[in-house]
Amino acid sequence: MKALTWHGKHDVRMDTHPDPGIVNPRDAIIKVTSTAICGSDLHLYDHYIPTMQSGDILGHEFMGEVVEVGPKSTLKKGQRVVVPFTISCGSCYHCGKHQYSACDNGNPADNQDIAQTVYGHPSGALFGYSHMTGGYAGGQAEYVRVPFSDVGPIVIPDGVSDDKVLFLSDILPTGWQAAEYAQIEPGDTVAVWGCGPVGLFAVQSAFLMGAERVIAIDHFPKRLELAKRFGAETVNFEETAVYDALMEMTGGIGPDAVIDCVGLEAHGMFVDNIVDQIKVSAFLATDRIHAIRQAIIACRKGGRVSMPAVYGGLVDKFPLGAFMEKGLTLKTGQTHVQHYMPALLNAIMEDKIDTEFLISHRMPLDDGPKGYKMFHDRQNEYTKIVLKPGMAA
């Protein structure tokens, strides 16, 4: 089969791999019909996430048709399914609490020591996202093996297009969880840093959860226009001092809740960000955290901080004093996708949530290397790329 594979920084290739087969009784094999390039994939593209190996198959946002099942799978051949990016057993301590991204059994034992050393506990398992998270082949391929297929995938009704439901795999539940973690109350003002795919779904979700005002912060004009589509007020950080603007917009109080959808590769010519870049280049730090610093400083006293954005390791100049003195709370983590999928599928079917607005480009899977470069270099025009195996060039 054809598959997009990682070979180093800014080096994604279309390679040929053996077709996957059933390994465990709960497995299923999916023929991929749609797969997307995620903003988190760009962290791999930039080689910010460790434990990638040359030839690893990429991709964690995908869906397709069931073509083979193990004896303990609950799926049936011919069904169309969306697969969550988190690989979860459904029966461990954490899965029992619906904390699916913290599953103890998805990550194979020989990979658990990596995260145990860095984070104190093993990571949950993810498709196509380094050996620290399991080393599983991803879904930017013609076929993919899905472990624990009786727990993860959700069956899609006939007649519903891929484009409408594909993002149930990751970014829609992630944006929804981000808004939920912000503990939004009626009348709240919520500020969202980053209007990439997750940020835009967080904007939409915040309004659905009762926020009175949502302020979206970015520097790409097209992304800011998409945020306005849902009623957001916008701040372009290249044109306006964000903290000053938020204080003016909230009467000096600050937003009730802040959501960081930027993560470890923050952009902008800010003093702290430039220092972070120097330290990262000198291996004195791992992440550039301008967005979460700014969010904490801007959030009102007693407010809430939600951080769906990806961070990988050690950070510098974290405003812990401000966090404590202002009495803030923080919720973060990988998304418990399986927990949210059924309700979000119903919301899509009832036209309560718009998903297709995000897609700017559809490409053949063969054009994946070009898609990565375009998504990385031209994020204003390329808001979301969906790759289609079998699509003619």
C-alpha positions in Angstrom: 0.0 0.0 0.0 1.0 3.7 -0.3 1.6 5.6 2.9 3.0 9.0 3.9 6.1 8.5 6.0 8.4 10.6 8.1 12.1 10.7 7.3 13.3 13.7 9.3 12.7 17.4 9.6 10.6 18.7 6.7 11.0 15.4 4.9 7.7 13.6 4.3 7.6 11.0 1.5 5.1 8.8 -0.2 6.4 5.2 0.3 5.2 1.7 -0.3 4.5 -0.4 2.8 3.1 -3.9 3.3 -0.7 -3.9 3.8 -1.6 -4.3 7.5 -3.1 -7.4 8.8 -5.1 -8.6 11.8 -2.7 -9.0 14.8 -5.1 -9.2 17.8 -8.6 -10.5 18.0 -10.1 -7.0 18.6 -8.4 -5.5 15.5 -10.0 -4.2 12.4 -8.5 -3.2 9.0 -9.8 0.1 7.5 -9.6 1.1 3.9 -9.0 4.8 4.3 -11.3 7.1 2.3 -10.4 10.4 3.9 -7.5 11.5 6.1 -6.4 15.0 7.1 -3.2 16.8 8.0 -3.5 18.1 11.5 -1.7 21.1 13.1 -0.2 18.6 15.5 1.4 16.8 12.5 3.4 20.0 11.9 5.1 19.5 15.2 6.4 16.2 13.7 7.2 17.9 10.4 9.3 20.4 12.3 10.8 17.6 14.4 9.7 19.0 17.7 8.3 15.7 19.0 11.0 13.1 19.9 11.1 9.3 19.2 10.1 9.5 15.6 11.9 6.9 13.4 12.6 7.2 9.7 9.8 5.4 7.7 7.1 5.9 10.4 3.6 6.2 8.8 2.0 9.5 9.7 -1.6 10.6 10.3 -4.1 10.5 13.2 -7.2 12.0 11.6 -8.9 9.4 9.3 -11.9 7.4 8.4 -12.9 4.7 6.0 -14.5 1.4 5.2 -14.1 -1.7 7.3 -12.6 -4.5 5.1 -11.4 -7.0 7.7 -12.2 -7.7 11.3 -10.8 -9.9 14.1 -13.0 -12.4 15.9 -13.6 -10.0 18.8 -14.3 -6.8 16.9 -17.8 -5.5 17.0 -17.5 -3.9 13.5 -18.7 -5.5 10.3 -17.2 -5.5 6.9 -18.6 -2.7 4.7 -19.3 -0.3 7.6 -18.1 3.3 7.3 -16.3 4.4 10.5 -14.5 7.4 11.9 -11.5 6.4 14.0 -10.5 8.4 17.1 -6.8 9.4 17.2 -6.5 8.0 20.7 -6.1 4.2 21.1 -7.9 3.0 24.2 -8.8 -0.4 25.6 -12.1 0.5 27.2 -11.5 -1.5 30.3 -8.5 -0.1 32.3 -8.8 2.2 35.3 -8.7 5.4 33.2 -11.0 4.1 30.5 -13.5 3.3 33.2 -13.5 7.0 34.1 -13.9 7.9 30.4 -10.4 9.3 30.5 -9.6 7.5 27.2 -6.5 9.3 26.2 -4.9 8.1 29.5 -5.5 4.5 28.7 -2.9 2.2 30.4 -3.1 -0.6 27.8 -3.0 1.1 24.4 0.7 1.8 24.6 2.8 -1.3 24.2 5.0 -2.2 27.2 8.2 -1.8 25.3 7.4 1.9 24.5 6.1 2.8 28.0 9.5 3.5 29.6 10.1 6.5 27.3 7.2 8.6 28.7 7.6 7.1 32.2 11.0 8.7 32.4 9.9 12.1 31.0 6.4 12.5 32.5 6.3 10.2 35.4 3.7 7.8 33.8 3.4 6.2 30.4 1.7 8.1 27.7 -1.6 7.0 26.2 -1.4 5.6 22.6 -2.0 7.7 19.5 -2.0 6.8 15.8 1.0 8.0 13.8 2.6 10.1 16.5 6.0 8.8 17.7 7.1 5.7 19.5 6.6 7.4 22.9 2.9 7.2 22.1 3.0 3.6 20.9 4.7 3.6 17.6 1.5 2.8 15.7 1.2 3.2 12.0 -1.0 6.2 11.2 -3.9 6.8 8.9 -2.3 8.8 6.1 -2.2 5.6 4.1 -4.5 3.4 1.9 -5.1 1.0 4.8 -4.6 1.0 8.6 -4.8 -1.5 11.4 -7.1 -0.3 14.2 -6.5 -1.9 17.6 -9.4 -2.2 20.1 -11.9 -1.6 17.3 -14.7 -2.6 19.6 -14.1 0.6 21.6 -12.8 3.3 19.3 -14.5 3.7 15.9 -17.9 5.1 15.5 -20.2 3.9 12.6 -21.4 6.6 10.3 -24.9 6.5 8.8 -25.3 5.9 5.1 -25.6 9.0 3.0 -23.4 11.2 5.2 -20.3 12.6 3.5 -16.8 12.0 4.7 -16.2 15.8 4.9 -19.1 16.2 7.3 -17.8 13.7 9.9 -14.1 13.3 9.4 -13.2 15.8 12.1 -14.8 13.6 14.8 -11.5 11.8 14.7 -9.7 14.6 16.5 -10.1 18.3 16.1 -13.9 18.7 16.7 -13.8 16.7 20.0 -10.6 18.6 20.9 -12.2 22.0 20.3 -15.3 20.9 22.3 -13.3 19.5 25.2 -11.3 22.8 25.2 -14.5 24.8 25.6 -15.8 22.3 28.2 -12.6 22.6 30.2 -13.0 26.4 30.2 -16.2 25.8 32.4 -18.1 28.4 30.4 -21.0 30.0 32.2 -23.9 32.0 30.6 -22.7 35.6 29.9 -19.0 34.7 29.9 -16.3 36.3 27.8 -13.9 33.7 26.4 -10.6 34.5 24.7 -9.1 31.9 22.3 -5.5 32.0 21.3 -5.0 30.5 17.8 -7.6 30.2 15.1 -6.3 27.0 13.5 -8.7 24.1 13.2 -8.9 23.4 17.0 -9.2 27.0 17.8 -12.1 27.5 15.3 -13.9 24.6 16.7 -13.3 25.9 20.2 -14.8 29.3 19.2 -17.9 27.5 17.8 -18.2 25.2 20.8 -17.8 28.1 23.3 -20.8 29.9 21.8 -22.8 26.6 21.8 -22.0 26.3 25.5 -23.4 29.7 26.3 -20.5 32.2 26.0 -21.8 35.7 25.4 -18.6 36.9 23.8 -15.7 35.0 22.2 -12.5 36.9 21.3 -10.3 35.1 18.8 -6.6 36.0 18.6 -4.4 35.2 15.6 -2.5 36.9 12.8 -3.8 35.1 9.7 -6.6 37.2 8.1 -8.5 34.2 6.7 -8.6 32.4 10.0 -9.8 35.5 11.7 -12.6 35.9 9.1 -13.6 32.3 9.8 -13.8 33.0 13.5 -16.0 36.0 12.7 -18.4 33.7 10.9 -19.5 32.3 14.2 -19.8 35.7 15.8 -16.3 36.1 17.4 -14.7 39.4 17.9 -11.1 39.3 16.7 -7.6 40.6 17.6 -4.7 40.5 15.1 -1.6 40.2 17.3 0.6 41.7 14.5 -1.5 44.9 14.5 -2.7 45.2 18.1 -1.2 44.7 21.6 -3.2 41.7 22.8 -3.2 42.3 26.5 -4.2 46.0 26.1 -6.9 45.1 23.6 -8.4 42.4 26.0 -8.4 44.8 28.9 -10.1 47.5 26.9 -12.7 45.0 25.6 -13.5 43.7 29.0 -13.5 46.9 31.0 -10.2 46.1 32.6 -11.4 42.8 34.1 -10.0 40.4 31.6 -11.7 37.4 30.0 -13.5 34.9 32.3 -11.9 32.0 30.5 -8.9 31.7 28.2 -8.1 28.8 25.8 -4.7 28.2 24.4 -4.9 26.5 21.0 -1.4 27.5 19.9 1.1 25.2 21.7 4.8 24.7 21.6 5.6 26.6 18.4 4.2 30.0 19.2 4.7 32.6 16.5 5.4 36.4 16.7 8.2 38.8 17.2 7.8 39.1 20.9 10.8 39.4 23.3 9.9 36.3 25.2 9.2 34.3 22.0 12.6 35.3 20.5 14.3 34.3 23.8 12.5 31.0 23.7 13.6 30.4 20.1 17.2 31.0 21.0 17.0 28.6 23.9 15.3 26.0 21.8 18.0 26.3 19.2 20.6 25.9 21.9 18.8 22.9 23.5 18.3 24.9 26.7 14.5 24.5 26.4 12.0 22.5 24.3 8.9 24.7 23.8 8.0 28.2 22.8 5.2 29.2 25.2 4.3 32.8 24.4 0.6 32.0 24.0 0.0 30.3 27.3 2.1 33.0 29.1 -0.1 35.7 27.5 -3.3 33.9 28.3 -2.5 33.5 32.0 -1.5 37.2 32.3 -4.7 38.4 30.5 -7.2 36.0 32.3 -9.3 37.7 35.0 -8.7 36.9 38.6 -10.5 33.7 39.6 -10.7 32.8 35.9 -10.2 29.5 34.1 -7.4 28.4 31.7 -8.0 25.6 29.2 -5.0 24.3 27.3 -5.8 21.8 24.5 -2.6 22.9 22.7 0.3 20.4 22.4 3.4 20.9 24.6 6.2 18.5 24.6 8.7 19.1 27.4 10.4 21.7 29.5 9.4 25.3 29.5 11.0 28.5 30.8 9.6 31.7 32.4 6.2 30.1 33.2 4.2 32.8 35.1 3.5 30.6 38.1 3.3 33.5 40.4 0.6 35.2 38.4 -1.2 31.9 38.1 -1.3 31.5 41.9 -1.9 35.1 42.9 -4.8 35.4 40.5 -6.4 32.1 41.7 -6.6 30.6 38.3 -7.5 27.0 37.4 -6.0 25.0 34.5 -7.4 21.9 32.7 -5.5 20.3 29.9 -4.6 17.0 28.2 -5.0 14.9 25.2 -8.7 14.6 24.1 -10.9 11.8 25.4 -12.3 11.4 21.9 -14.4 8.3 22.5 -16.3 10.1 25.3 -17.5 12.9 23.0 -18.0 11.2 19.6 -21.6 10.0 19.9 -23.0 13.3 21.1 -21.0 15.3 18.5 -22.1 13.0 15.7 -25.7 13.7 16.7 -25.0 17.4 16.8 -23.6 17.2 13.3 -26.6 15.3 12.0 -28.9 17.9 13.6 -26.9 20.7 11.9 -26.0 22.2 15.2 -22.3 22.1 14.4 -20.7 23.2 11.1 -17.6 21.1 10.1 -17.2 21.5 6.4 -16.4 25.3 6.5 -12.9 24.4 7.6 -11.8 22.5 4.5 -9.8 24.7 2.2 -8.1 22.0 0.0 -8.7 18.4 -1.0 -5.8 16.5 -2.5 -4.9 13.0 -3.6 -2.9 11.0 -1.0 0.0 11.0 -3.4 0.2 14.8 -3.0 0.7 14.5 0.7 4.3 15.7 0.8 3.2 18.8 -1.1 0.3 19.2 1.3 2.5 19.2 4.3 4.7 21.9 2.9 1.8 24.1 1.9 0.0 23.7 5.2 3.3 24.5 7.0 4.3 27.5 4.8 0.9 29.0 3.8 -1.4 28.7 6.8 -3.5 31.7 5.8 -4.7 30.0 2.6 -4.4 26.3 3.7 -6.7 26.2 6.7 -7.3 22.4 6.4 -6.2 19.8 3.9 -8.1 16.6 3.4 -6.2 13.8 1.6 -8.2 11.3 -0.5 -6.6 7.9 -1.3 -7.5 6.9 -4.8 -8.4 10.5 -5.9 -7.0 11.3 -9.3 -4.3 13.9 -9.4 
